[in-house]
């Protein structure tokens, strides 16, 4: 029995997953790309699904992204997503591209579908060729099922330095039909996306056309996935893919549908949860940091300032050390290129006012330090120059981050 929590007309399904929406199944297997854990996974829709995608803005887009873009462009529909971890298949030239095509072709053959109904994703070490003998073996073992175990098998297959799996699921009633949105993601390092983050996959049984799905994905991505940072690095493989197979049988969703905003809100809830889970699981991280900006002139400026603060190495190390050094926050606001009037800025840690009227405020260092020792910390900044707001999420910067990345390939 699925456990749920209700928020207005939207319900959170606590143990839901990418296979909770009707008509979806998944699997993950150990093909030998890694020592022990699953390393090849698949998401399968019973029917071709309308799709939407956002990709990294890196100049060095990995081969799987190019193959996936080609699949999506063919018809705007996908039925299968095949993923491998341990190897990003990035910066691997013509051989890497041919390997990605072979992954697509072999997966299509397994499910007896056209090649362009298959998307390919990879994550792991850059600049090494795929071990195709193991990839072939892994793909041939895939047997997707619509079970919680199968969802976990997939989620394990997409992890690299992640310590935990990232998943989210919400349900919303549209036209009297239960519409479900599920998601799974991976990401722990090289997180400072300019579209999405690392790898994210969302499934929904909503009846929605590809154009509207792309529109909502782009809008929501800018508020969620694009608003997280771990280390300021954008990967060659960042991608978010969404499949919508229509099996909820609601009236087709678009911006003119009377319940469009309810669907969009549920979609954003899934995306935001996945994004925050990635930020919290940053390599070596001990704390999730949320920065909320109010009083900005524009939403864009609010988002920019929030991400500058949460991405500041000095802010991140101060949070790690439980040091309420608000000067580091001021510095990040100052170089954000947003509209700022120093005498109007307020800075808070929870209910502690650290700075206002361009002047420091008396506060309990002990109380501030105790607050910063929590596993979730919120920094609130009111710019005082407008009515717009924005948020960003990140993590603290620790000694372990250096240890992990100093020996990533070994």
LOVEXMI-390031 format. One record per residue (C-alpha): residue number from 1; x, y, z. Coordinates in nm, 2 decimals. Example, Ala and Ser with C-alpha at 12.3 -4.5 7.8 and 13.67 -1.06 7.14 Angstrom:
BEGIN
node n: 1	east: 1.23	north: -0.45	up: 0.78;
node n: 2	east: 1.37	north: -0.11	up: 0.71;
//
This chain:
BEGIN
node n: 1	east: 0.00	north: 0.00	up: 0.00;
node n: 2	east: 0.14	north: 0.34	up: -0.10;
node n: 3	east: 0.17	north: 0.59	up: 0.18;
node n: 4	east: 0.05	north: 0.94	up: 0.10;
node n: 5	east: 0.05	north: 1.30	up: 0.23;
node n: 6	east: -0.19	north: 1.55	up: 0.09;
node n: 7	east: -0.13	north: 1.91	up: 0.01;
node n: 8	east: -0.44	north: 2.08	up: -0.13;
node n: 9	east: -0.54	north: 1.88	up: -0.44;
node n: 10	east: -0.19	north: 1.74	up: -0.47;
node n: 11	east: -0.08	north: 1.42	up: -0.29;
node n: 12	east: 0.28	north: 1.32	up: -0.21;
node n: 13	east: 0.33	north: 0.94	up: -0.25;
node n: 14	east: 0.60	north: 0.86	up: 0.01;
node n: 15	east: 0.71	north: 0.53	up: -0.14;
node n: 16	east: 0.62	north: 0.61	up: -0.50;
node n: 17	east: 0.88	north: 0.61	up: -0.78;
node n: 18	east: 0.93	north: 0.62	up: -1.15;
node n: 19	east: 0.72	north: 0.31	up: -1.19;
node n: 20	east: 0.42	north: 0.44	up: -0.99;
node n: 21	east: 0.26	north: 0.62	up: -1.29;
node n: 22	east: 0.06	north: 0.38	up: -1.50;
node n: 23	east: 0.23	north: 0.19	up: -1.78;
node n: 24	east: 0.59	north: 0.23	up: -1.66;
node n: 25	east: 0.84	north: -0.03	up: -1.55;
node n: 26	east: 1.22	north: -0.03	up: -1.48;
node n: 27	east: 1.51	north: -0.25	up: -1.41;
node n: 28	east: 1.88	north: -0.23	up: -1.32;
node n: 29	east: 2.16	north: -0.49	up: -1.34;
node n: 30	east: 2.53	north: -0.54	up: -1.26;
node n: 31	east: 2.71	north: -0.58	up: -1.59;
node n: 32	east: 3.06	north: -0.54	up: -1.45;
node n: 33	east: 3.13	north: -0.18	up: -1.52;
node n: 34	east: 3.16	north: -0.13	up: -1.15;
node n: 35	east: 3.29	north: -0.37	up: -0.89;
node n: 36	east: 2.96	north: -0.46	up: -0.72;
node n: 37	east: 2.67	north: -0.22	up: -0.77;
node n: 38	east: 2.42	north: -0.21	up: -1.06;
node n: 39	east: 2.56	north: -0.02	up: -1.35;
node n: 40	east: 2.31	north: -0.06	up: -1.64;
node n: 41	east: 1.94	north: 0.04	up: -1.60;
node n: 42	east: 1.63	north: 0.10	up: -1.81;
node n: 43	east: 1.29	north: 0.28	up: -1.79;
node n: 44	east: 1.02	north: 0.14	up: -2.01;
node n: 45	east: 0.68	north: 0.27	up: -2.11;
node n: 46	east: 0.42	north: 0.02	up: -2.24;
node n: 47	east: 0.34	north: 0.27	up: -2.53;
node n: 48	east: 0.55	north: 0.54	up: -2.70;
node n: 49	east: 0.53	north: 0.84	up: -2.47;
node n: 50	east: 0.54	north: 1.21	up: -2.55;
node n: 51	east: 0.87	north: 1.35	up: -2.42;
node n: 52	east: 1.06	north: 1.66	up: -2.32;
node n: 53	east: 1.43	north: 1.71	up: -2.25;
node n: 54	east: 1.68	north: 1.97	up: -2.13;
node n: 55	east: 2.05	north: 1.92	up: -2.18;
node n: 56	east: 2.39	north: 2.06	up: -2.05;
node n: 57	east: 2.51	north: 2.38	up: -2.21;
node n: 58	east: 2.87	north: 2.25	up: -2.20;
node n: 59	east: 3.05	north: 2.28	up: -2.53;
node n: 60	east: 3.16	north: 1.92	up: -2.48;
node n: 61	east: 2.83	north: 1.74	up: -2.49;
node n: 62	east: 2.88	north: 1.36	up: -2.44;
node n: 63	east: 2.79	north: 1.11	up: -2.71;
node n: 64	east: 2.48	north: 0.98	up: -2.54;
node n: 65	east: 2.33	north: 1.33	up: -2.54;
node n: 66	east: 2.38	north: 1.36	up: -2.91;
node n: 67	east: 2.21	north: 1.03	up: -2.97;
node n: 68	east: 1.92	north: 1.11	up: -2.74;
node n: 69	east: 1.87	north: 1.45	up: -2.91;
node n: 70	east: 1.85	north: 1.27	up: -3.24;
node n: 71	east: 1.59	north: 1.03	up: -3.10;
node n: 72	east: 1.38	north: 1.31	up: -2.95;
node n: 73	east: 1.39	north: 1.52	up: -3.27;
node n: 74	east: 1.26	north: 1.23	up: -3.49;
node n: 75	east: 0.91	north: 1.22	up: -3.36;
node n: 76	east: 0.89	north: 1.38	up: -3.01;
node n: 77	east: 0.82	north: 1.05	up: -2.85;
node n: 78	east: 1.02	north: 0.79	up: -2.66;
node n: 79	east: 0.95	north: 0.45	up: -2.51;
node n: 80	east: 1.27	north: 0.34	up: -2.34;
node n: 81	east: 1.56	north: 0.51	up: -2.16;
node n: 82	east: 1.88	north: 0.31	up: -2.12;
node n: 83	east: 2.14	north: 0.43	up: -1.88;
node n: 84	east: 2.49	north: 0.32	up: -1.77;
node n: 85	east: 2.70	north: 0.44	up: -1.49;
node n: 86	east: 3.08	north: 0.42	up: -1.42;
node n: 87	east: 3.16	north: 0.57	up: -1.76;
node n: 88	east: 3.03	north: 0.90	up: -1.91;
node n: 89	east: 3.12	north: 0.81	up: -2.27;
node n: 90	east: 3.23	north: 1.18	up: -2.30;
node n: 91	east: 3.51	north: 1.32	up: -2.51;
node n: 92	east: 3.55	north: 0.98	up: -2.68;
node n: 93	east: 3.52	north: 1.09	up: -3.04;
node n: 94	east: 3.37	north: 0.89	up: -3.32;
node n: 95	east: 3.41	north: 0.56	up: -3.13;
node n: 96	east: 3.21	north: 0.70	up: -2.84;
node n: 97	east: 2.93	north: 0.81	up: -3.07;
node n: 98	east: 2.92	north: 0.47	up: -3.24;
node n: 99	east: 2.90	north: 0.30	up: -2.90;
node n: 100	east: 2.61	north: 0.52	up: -2.80;
node n: 101	east: 2.43	north: 0.43	up: -3.12;
node n: 102	east: 2.50	north: 0.06	up: -3.05;
node n: 103	east: 2.34	north: 0.10	up: -2.70;
node n: 104	east: 2.04	north: 0.25	up: -2.86;
node n: 105	east: 2.01	north: -0.02	up: -3.14;
node n: 106	east: 2.06	north: -0.31	up: -2.90;
node n: 107	east: 1.80	north: -0.18	up: -2.66;
node n: 108	east: 1.55	north: -0.12	up: -2.94;
node n: 109	east: 1.60	north: -0.47	up: -3.06;
node n: 110	east: 1.55	north: -0.61	up: -2.70;
node n: 111	east: 1.21	north: -0.44	up: -2.68;
node n: 112	east: 1.12	north: -0.48	up: -3.05;
node n: 113	east: 1.08	north: -0.11	up: -3.11;
node n: 114	east: 1.22	north: 0.15	up: -3.36;
node n: 115	east: 1.56	north: 0.29	up: -3.27;
node n: 116	east: 1.44	north: 0.64	up: -3.23;
node n: 117	east: 1.21	north: 0.54	up: -2.95;
node n: 118	east: 1.52	north: 0.48	up: -2.73;
node n: 119	east: 1.71	north: 0.75	up: -2.53;
node n: 120	east: 2.06	north: 0.69	up: -2.41;
node n: 121	east: 2.23	north: 0.83	up: -2.10;
node n: 122	east: 2.57	north: 0.77	up: -1.94;
node n: 123	east: 2.75	north: 0.90	up: -1.63;
node n: 124	east: 3.09	north: 0.84	up: -1.47;
node n: 125	east: 3.45	north: 0.90	up: -1.58;
node n: 126	east: 3.51	north: 1.13	up: -1.87;
node n: 127	east: 3.75	north: 1.03	up: -2.16;
node n: 128	east: 3.74	north: 0.65	up: -2.13;
node n: 129	east: 3.58	north: 0.42	up: -2.39;
node n: 130	east: 3.29	north: 0.21	up: -2.29;
node n: 131	east: 3.35	north: -0.16	up: -2.22;
node n: 132	east: 3.10	north: -0.26	up: -2.48;
node n: 133	east: 3.12	north: -0.63	up: -2.41;
node n: 134	east: 2.99	north: -0.56	up: -2.06;
node n: 135	east: 2.73	north: -0.31	up: -2.19;
node n: 136	east: 2.59	north: -0.56	up: -2.43;
node n: 137	east: 2.57	north: -0.82	up: -2.16;
node n: 138	east: 2.40	north: -0.58	up: -1.93;
node n: 139	east: 2.14	north: -0.46	up: -2.18;
node n: 140	east: 2.05	north: -0.82	up: -2.26;
node n: 141	east: 1.98	north: -0.89	up: -1.89;
node n: 142	east: 1.72	north: -0.61	up: -1.86;
node n: 143	east: 1.37	north: -0.72	up: -1.77;
node n: 144	east: 1.17	north: -0.42	up: -1.65;
node n: 145	east: 0.89	north: -0.46	up: -1.40;
node n: 146	east: 0.65	north: -0.22	up: -1.23;
node n: 147	east: 0.76	north: -0.30	up: -0.88;
node n: 148	east: 0.92	north: -0.11	up: -0.60;
node n: 149	east: 1.22	north: -0.35	up: -0.61;
node n: 150	east: 1.26	north: -0.28	up: -0.99;
node n: 151	east: 1.26	north: 0.09	up: -0.92;
node n: 152	east: 1.53	north: 0.05	up: -0.66;
node n: 153	east: 1.74	north: -0.16	up: -0.90;
node n: 154	east: 1.72	north: 0.12	up: -1.16;
node n: 155	east: 1.80	north: 0.39	up: -0.91;
node n: 156	east: 2.11	north: 0.20	up: -0.79;
node n: 157	east: 2.22	north: 0.16	up: -1.15;
node n: 158	east: 2.25	north: 0.53	up: -1.22;
node n: 159	east: 2.46	north: 0.63	up: -0.91;
node n: 160	east: 2.83	north: 0.72	up: -0.91;
node n: 161	east: 2.97	north: 0.90	up: -0.60;
node n: 162	east: 2.62	north: 0.94	up: -0.47;
node n: 163	east: 2.56	north: 0.81	up: -0.12;
node n: 164	east: 2.18	north: 0.79	up: -0.15;
node n: 165	east: 1.92	north: 0.74	up: -0.41;
node n: 166	east: 1.71	north: 1.04	up: -0.52;
node n: 167	east: 1.34	north: 0.98	up: -0.58;
node n: 168	east: 1.01	north: 1.16	up: -0.56;
node n: 169	east: 0.65	north: 1.10	up: -0.65;
node n: 170	east: 0.33	north: 1.31	up: -0.65;
node n: 171	east: -0.03	north: 1.26	up: -0.76;
node n: 172	east: -0.28	north: 1.52	up: -0.87;
node n: 173	east: -0.65	north: 1.47	up: -0.98;
node n: 174	east: -0.71	north: 1.61	up: -1.33;
node n: 175	east: -1.05	north: 1.58	up: -1.49;
node n: 176	east: -1.15	north: 1.34	up: -1.22;
node n: 177	east: -0.85	north: 1.11	up: -1.31;
node n: 178	east: -0.55	north: 1.04	up: -1.09;
node n: 179	east: -0.24	north: 1.17	up: -1.27;
node n: 180	east: 0.09	north: 1.06	up: -1.12;
node n: 181	east: 0.44	north: 1.21	up: -1.17;
node n: 182	east: 0.74	north: 1.01	up: -1.05;
node n: 183	east: 1.11	north: 1.09	up: -1.07;
node n: 184	east: 1.46	north: 0.95	up: -1.01;
node n: 185	east: 1.79	north: 1.14	up: -1.03;
node n: 186	east: 2.16	north: 1.10	up: -0.97;
node n: 187	east: 2.41	north: 1.37	up: -0.89;
node n: 188	east: 2.67	north: 1.44	up: -0.62;
node n: 189	east: 2.96	north: 1.62	up: -0.78;
node n: 190	east: 3.01	north: 1.84	up: -1.09;
node n: 191	east: 2.68	north: 2.01	up: -1.00;
node n: 192	east: 2.63	north: 2.36	up: -1.12;
node n: 193	east: 2.39	north: 2.31	up: -1.41;
node n: 194	east: 2.28	north: 2.54	up: -1.68;
node n: 195	east: 1.97	north: 2.34	up: -1.78;
node n: 196	east: 1.93	north: 2.05	up: -1.55;
node n: 197	east: 2.16	north: 1.86	up: -1.33;
node n: 198	east: 2.36	north: 1.55	up: -1.39;
node n: 199	east: 2.09	north: 1.29	up: -1.48;
node n: 200	east: 1.72	north: 1.32	up: -1.40;
node n: 201	east: 1.43	north: 1.11	up: -1.52;
node n: 202	east: 1.06	north: 1.18	up: -1.48;
node n: 203	east: 0.77	north: 0.97	up: -1.57;
node n: 204	east: 0.40	north: 1.06	up: -1.58;
node n: 205	east: 0.08	north: 0.90	up: -1.70;
node n: 206	east: -0.06	north: 1.24	up: -1.78;
node n: 207	east: -0.21	north: 1.31	up: -2.12;
node n: 208	east: -0.01	north: 1.61	up: -2.23;
node n: 209	east: 0.14	north: 1.71	up: -2.57;
node n: 210	east: 0.51	north: 1.73	up: -2.62;
node n: 211	east: 0.52	north: 2.10	up: -2.67;
node n: 212	east: 0.34	north: 2.17	up: -2.34;
node n: 213	east: 0.55	north: 1.92	up: -2.16;
node n: 214	east: 0.87	north: 2.09	up: -2.29;
node n: 215	east: 0.73	north: 2.42	up: -2.18;
node n: 216	east: 0.66	north: 2.31	up: -1.83;
node n: 217	east: 0.99	north: 2.13	up: -1.80;
node n: 218	east: 1.19	north: 2.44	up: -1.91;
node n: 219	east: 1.00	north: 2.67	up: -1.67;
node n: 220	east: 1.03	north: 2.43	up: -1.38;
node n: 221	east: 1.40	north: 2.35	up: -1.45;
node n: 222	east: 1.49	north: 2.72	up: -1.42;
node n: 223	east: 1.33	north: 2.72	up: -1.07;
node n: 224	east: 1.47	north: 2.39	up: -0.94;
node n: 225	east: 1.75	north: 2.19	up: -1.11;
node n: 226	east: 1.91	north: 2.51	up: -1.24;
node n: 227	east: 1.90	north: 2.65	up: -0.89;
node n: 228	east: 2.13	north: 2.40	up: -0.72;
node n: 229	east: 2.51	north: 2.39	up: -0.69;
node n: 230	east: 2.76	north: 2.17	up: -0.52;
node n: 231	east: 3.10	north: 2.27	up: -0.66;
node n: 232	east: 3.04	north: 2.52	up: -0.95;
node n: 233	east: 3.12	north: 2.26	up: -1.22;
node n: 234	east: 2.88	north: 2.18	up: -1.51;
node n: 235	east: 2.91	north: 1.83	up: -1.64;
node n: 236	east: 2.93	north: 1.71	up: -2.00;
node n: 237	east: 2.64	north: 1.47	up: -1.95;
node n: 238	east: 2.38	north: 1.68	up: -1.77;
node n: 239	east: 2.03	north: 1.59	up: -1.89;
node n: 240	east: 1.67	north: 1.57	up: -1.77;
node n: 241	east: 1.42	north: 1.35	up: -1.96;
node n: 242	east: 1.05	north: 1.33	up: -1.91;
node n: 243	east: 0.81	north: 1.07	up: -2.05;
node n: 244	east: 0.43	north: 1.12	up: -2.06;
node n: 245	east: 0.24	north: 0.82	up: -2.18;
node n: 246	east: -0.12	north: 0.94	up: -2.14;
node n: 247	east: -0.25	north: 0.64	up: -1.96;
node n: 248	east: -0.42	north: 0.84	up: -1.69;
node n: 249	east: -0.67	north: 0.93	up: -1.97;
node n: 250	east: -0.73	north: 1.29	up: -1.86;
node n: 251	east: -0.83	north: 1.55	up: -2.12;
node n: 252	east: -0.51	north: 1.67	up: -2.29;
node n: 253	east: -0.32	north: 1.91	up: -2.08;
node n: 254	east: -0.19	north: 2.25	up: -2.21;
node n: 255	east: -0.19	north: 2.60	up: -2.08;
node n: 256	east: -0.56	north: 2.65	up: -2.17;
node n: 257	east: -0.66	north: 2.35	up: -1.95;
node n: 258	east: -0.84	north: 2.48	up: -1.63;
node n: 259	east: -0.62	north: 2.26	up: -1.41;
node n: 260	east: -0.29	north: 2.34	up: -1.59;
node n: 261	east: -0.15	north: 2.52	up: -1.28;
node n: 262	east: -0.23	north: 2.22	up: -1.06;
node n: 263	east: -0.03	north: 1.99	up: -1.29;
node n: 264	east: 0.25	north: 2.23	up: -1.31;
node n: 265	east: 0.27	north: 2.26	up: -0.93;
node n: 266	east: 0.29	north: 1.89	up: -0.89;
node n: 267	east: 0.55	north: 1.87	up: -1.16;
node n: 268	east: 0.75	north: 2.14	up: -0.98;
node n: 269	east: 0.72	north: 1.95	up: -0.64;
node n: 270	east: 0.88	north: 1.64	up: -0.79;
node n: 271	east: 1.16	north: 1.85	up: -0.96;
node n: 272	east: 1.23	north: 2.05	up: -0.65;
node n: 273	east: 1.25	north: 1.74	up: -0.43;
node n: 274	east: 1.49	north: 1.57	up: -0.66;
node n: 275	east: 1.70	north: 1.89	up: -0.69;
node n: 276	east: 1.72	north: 1.93	up: -0.31;
node n: 277	east: 1.82	north: 1.57	up: -0.26;
node n: 278	east: 2.11	north: 1.61	up: -0.51;
node n: 279	east: 2.22	north: 1.93	up: -0.33;
node n: 280	east: 2.20	north: 1.76	up: 0.01;
node n: 281	east: 2.40	north: 1.46	up: -0.12;
node n: 282	east: 2.69	north: 1.68	up: -0.26;
node n: 283	east: 3.02	north: 1.50	up: -0.24;
node n: 284	east: 3.15	north: 1.52	up: 0.12;
node n: 285	east: 2.85	north: 1.73	up: 0.23;
node n: 286	east: 2.71	north: 1.73	up: 0.58;
node n: 287	east: 2.44	north: 2.00	up: 0.54;
node n: 288	east: 2.18	north: 2.12	up: 0.29;
node n: 289	east: 2.18	north: 2.50	up: 0.25;
node n: 290	east: 1.88	north: 2.68	up: 0.13;
node n: 291	east: 1.90	north: 3.05	up: 0.03;
node n: 292	east: 1.58	north: 3.25	up: -0.01;
node n: 293	east: 1.59	north: 3.59	up: -0.17;
node n: 294	east: 1.30	north: 3.84	up: -0.14;
node n: 295	east: 1.26	north: 4.20	up: -0.23;
node n: 296	east: 1.44	north: 4.16	up: -0.57;
node n: 297	east: 1.35	north: 4.37	up: -0.88;
node n: 298	east: 1.30	north: 4.06	up: -1.10;
node n: 299	east: 1.27	north: 3.69	up: -1.05;
node n: 300	east: 1.59	north: 3.64	up: -1.26;
node n: 301	east: 1.79	north: 3.87	up: -1.03;
node n: 302	east: 1.64	north: 3.69	up: -0.72;
node n: 303	east: 1.76	north: 3.35	up: -0.86;
node n: 304	east: 2.10	north: 3.49	up: -0.96;
node n: 305	east: 2.17	north: 3.63	up: -0.61;
node n: 306	east: 2.04	north: 3.31	up: -0.44;
node n: 307	east: 2.27	north: 3.09	up: -0.65;
node n: 308	east: 2.57	north: 3.32	up: -0.60;
node n: 309	east: 2.53	north: 3.29	up: -0.22;
node n: 310	east: 2.48	north: 2.92	up: -0.21;
node n: 311	east: 2.77	north: 2.87	up: -0.46;
node n: 312	east: 3.02	north: 3.08	up: -0.27;
node n: 313	east: 3.31	north: 2.86	up: -0.15;
node n: 314	east: 3.35	north: 3.10	up: 0.15;
node n: 315	east: 2.98	north: 3.08	up: 0.24;
node n: 316	east: 2.99	north: 2.70	up: 0.21;
node n: 317	east: 3.30	north: 2.67	up: 0.43;
node n: 318	east: 3.16	north: 2.91	up: 0.69;
node n: 319	east: 2.84	north: 2.69	up: 0.71;
node n: 320	east: 3.06	north: 2.38	up: 0.74;
node n: 321	east: 3.25	north: 2.54	up: 1.03;
node n: 322	east: 2.92	north: 2.67	up: 1.19;
node n: 323	east: 3.06	north: 3.03	up: 1.16;
node n: 324	east: 2.80	north: 3.30	up: 1.12;
node n: 325	east: 3.03	north: 3.51	up: 0.90;
node n: 326	east: 2.76	north: 3.72	up: 0.73;
node n: 327	east: 3.04	north: 3.92	up: 0.55;
node n: 328	east: 3.08	north: 3.63	up: 0.31;
node n: 329	east: 2.71	north: 3.65	up: 0.23;
node n: 330	east: 2.74	north: 4.03	up: 0.16;
node n: 331	east: 3.04	north: 3.96	up: -0.07;
node n: 332	east: 2.83	north: 3.72	up: -0.28;
node n: 333	east: 2.54	north: 3.96	up: -0.30;
node n: 334	east: 2.79	north: 4.23	up: -0.40;
node n: 335	east: 2.93	north: 4.05	up: -0.70;
node n: 336	east: 2.60	north: 3.91	up: -0.82;
node n: 337	east: 2.54	north: 4.19	up: -1.07;
node n: 338	east: 2.18	north: 4.23	up: -0.94;
node n: 339	east: 2.02	north: 4.56	up: -0.85;
node n: 340	east: 2.13	north: 4.62	up: -0.49;
node n: 341	east: 2.10	north: 4.91	up: -0.25;
node n: 342	east: 2.32	north: 4.83	up: 0.05;
node n: 343	east: 2.12	north: 5.03	up: 0.31;
node n: 344	east: 1.81	north: 4.82	up: 0.22;
node n: 345	east: 1.94	north: 4.47	up: 0.27;
node n: 346	east: 1.85	north: 4.24	up: 0.55;
node n: 347	east: 2.02	north: 3.91	up: 0.63;
node n: 348	east: 1.88	north: 3.64	up: 0.85;
node n: 349	east: 1.97	north: 3.30	up: 0.98;
node n: 350	east: 1.63	north: 3.16	up: 1.08;
node n: 351	east: 1.50	north: 3.43	up: 1.32;
node n: 352	east: 1.84	north: 3.58	up: 1.38;
node n: 353	east: 1.90	north: 3.92	up: 1.21;
node n: 354	east: 2.26	north: 3.95	up: 1.13;
node n: 355	east: 2.27	north: 4.26	up: 0.91;
node n: 356	east: 2.03	north: 4.55	up: 0.83;
node n: 357	east: 2.04	north: 4.92	up: 0.73;
node n: 358	east: 2.39	north: 4.86	up: 0.60;
node n: 359	east: 2.50	north: 4.79	up: 0.95;
node n: 360	east: 2.59	north: 4.48	up: 1.16;
node n: 361	east: 2.33	north: 4.37	up: 1.42;
node n: 362	east: 2.39	north: 4.23	up: 1.77;
node n: 363	east: 2.32	north: 3.86	up: 1.78;
node n: 364	east: 2.41	north: 3.56	up: 1.98;
node n: 365	east: 2.72	north: 3.39	up: 1.82;
node n: 366	east: 2.64	north: 3.08	up: 2.03;
node n: 367	east: 2.28	north: 3.06	up: 1.91;
node n: 368	east: 2.39	north: 3.12	up: 1.54;
node n: 369	east: 2.66	north: 2.85	up: 1.57;
node n: 370	east: 2.42	north: 2.60	up: 1.71;
node n: 371	east: 2.18	north: 2.67	up: 1.43;
node n: 372	east: 2.45	north: 2.63	up: 1.17;
node n: 373	east: 2.53	north: 2.28	up: 1.31;
node n: 374	east: 2.19	north: 2.15	up: 1.19;
node n: 375	east: 2.18	north: 1.93	up: 0.88;
node n: 376	east: 1.96	north: 2.18	up: 0.70;
node n: 377	east: 2.03	north: 2.56	up: 0.71;
node n: 378	east: 1.84	north: 2.85	up: 0.57;
node n: 379	east: 1.99	north: 3.19	up: 0.48;
node n: 380	east: 1.73	north: 3.46	up: 0.41;
node n: 381	east: 1.82	north: 3.78	up: 0.23;
node n: 382	east: 1.57	north: 4.07	up: 0.16;
node n: 383	east: 1.72	north: 4.30	up: -0.10;
node n: 384	east: 1.45	north: 4.56	up: -0.04;
node n: 385	east: 1.43	north: 4.69	up: -0.40;
node n: 386	east: 1.13	north: 4.51	up: -0.54;
node n: 387	east: 0.87	north: 4.24	up: -0.49;
node n: 388	east: 1.02	north: 3.93	up: -0.66;
node n: 389	east: 1.16	north: 3.62	up: -0.49;
node n: 390	east: 1.38	north: 3.32	up: -0.57;
node n: 391	east: 1.55	north: 3.02	up: -0.40;
node n: 392	east: 1.86	north: 2.81	up: -0.45;
node n: 393	east: 2.00	north: 2.51	up: -0.28;
node n: 394	east: 2.35	north: 2.38	up: -0.22;
node n: 395	east: 2.57	north: 2.22	up: 0.05;
node n: 396	east: 2.87	north: 2.29	up: 0.27;
node n: 397	east: 3.22	north: 2.24	up: 0.15;
node n: 398	east: 3.42	north: 1.99	up: 0.35;
node n: 399	east: 3.76	north: 1.82	up: 0.36;
node n: 400	east: 3.59	north: 1.50	up: 0.23;
node n: 401	east: 3.50	north: 1.68	up: -0.10;
node n: 402	east: 3.87	north: 1.72	up: -0.17;
node n: 403	east: 3.95	north: 1.36	up: -0.08;
node n: 404	east: 3.67	north: 1.22	up: -0.30;
node n: 405	east: 3.78	north: 1.42	up: -0.61;
node n: 406	east: 4.15	north: 1.38	up: -0.55;
node n: 407	east: 4.12	north: 1.01	up: -0.62;
node n: 408	east: 3.80	north: 1.00	up: -0.84;
node n: 409	east: 3.95	north: 0.78	up: -1.11;
node n: 410	east: 4.12	north: 0.54	up: -0.87;
//
